[in-house]
Amino acid sequence: MEKQTTLKPEKLEVFRAMLIQKINELLSEAGKTVSEMTNGKENFPDPNDRASLESDRNFELRIRDRERKLIMKMQEAIKRIDDGVYGICEACGGPISEKRLLARPVTTECIDCKTKQEKMEKLKGE
């Protein structure tokens, strides 16, 4: 049996709004990146300048890919809010502290379980 969240509906709406706002900000930045990369105004005859531009673009695309993954995690968090299980640790079933959720709204584990997981990963050398 899955536990239900202990967060009040008002708090859940605050987290939902925060997640939606962040998603919109990231999507806006991604849109700017696409328009900047497709405007085609760069014409660098110097190979070093072209290499520098390519390097910058690759870095920008890596950032956008990380942001895409974060957006997916945020959408999953919103689904957990909708399903009534937001703020419940997937490992132990206990509540995730509001302080932790404010710091990392996409988290799925309480601080104790996350700390244990990280220690195990360190022991395994991951």
N, C-alpha and C positions, 0 to 999 in steps of 0.2 A: 504494500500500500504506500502510495506516494504522499509525503507530508505536504501540507499547505503552508504558504508563507505566513509569517507572523507580522509582516509589515502592514501598517495601516493603509487604506486605499489612497489617502492623500499623499503619503510617502511614495507609493508606487507610481502615482501620476507625476511626481517630481522626477523620479528616476526615468520614467518614460520620456518626459519632455527633454531631459538632459541628453538622453541617448539619441532622440530624434534630431535635436539641435546639432549634436556633434556629427551625426551622419550627414546632415545637410551641409555643414561646413566642409567636410571631407569631399563630398560630391562636387561642391562648388570649386574647390581647389583642383580637383581632377579635371573639371571642365576647362579651367584656365590653362592647365598644362596642355590639354589636347589642342586648344586653340592656338597657344604659343608655338607648339611643335608643328602645326599644320599651316601656319601663315606663310611659310616658305620665303621669308625675306632675307634669311641668312645666306650670304654668298662670300665665303672666305677663300680667297685664292691661296692663302698661306696654309700649308698642310698642318702646321702646329695649331693654328686657330681652329681648323676643322676638327682636329683630334681632340682639342680641348672642348669644343662644342659637343662632340659625340660622348665624351666622358661625362660631361655635365648632364646630358640627356639620359644616359644610362643610370646615373645616380638618381636623377629625378624619377625615372621609371621604377627603380627599386623601391623608392619611398612610396610611390603611388601603389605598388603591389602590396606593400605592408599595410597601407591604409585600406586597401580593398579587403584584406583579410580581417582587419579590425572592424570594418563595416559589417562583415558577415557575423562576427562575434556580437556586435551590438544588435543586429537583427535577431539573433538567437536569444539575447537577453530580453528583448521586447516580447518575444514569443513566450519566454518563461514568465514574464509579467502577466501576459494574457492567459497562460495556463494556470496561474496561481501558485507557481513554485519558485518564483524569483526570491533570492535570498536564502535558499535552502542548499546546504552543502551536498554536492553529489556523492561525496565519499562517505560521510558519516550520517547524513540526514539531519544534522543540527542546523540551527540558524547561523547565517553569516552576519557578522556585526555590521551595523549601519555605517560605522566609520570605515570599514573595509570596502563596503559597496560604494561609498562616496569617493574613495581613493581609486578604486578599480571597479566600475559598474558592470563590467563584463565577466567578473570572476564567477566561478562555479564551485569554489571550495572555501571553507572557512580558513582562517589563518593557521590553525593548528594542523589541519590536514595538508594544507599547501606546504607548510614548513617540513612536515614529515616526508612528503613527496620529494621535495628538493633535497633533503638529506639522503634519501634513498638513491636519487639520481647521482648525487655526488659520490656516494659509495660505489655505485656501479660504474662510475667514470663517464657518465653521459654528458 
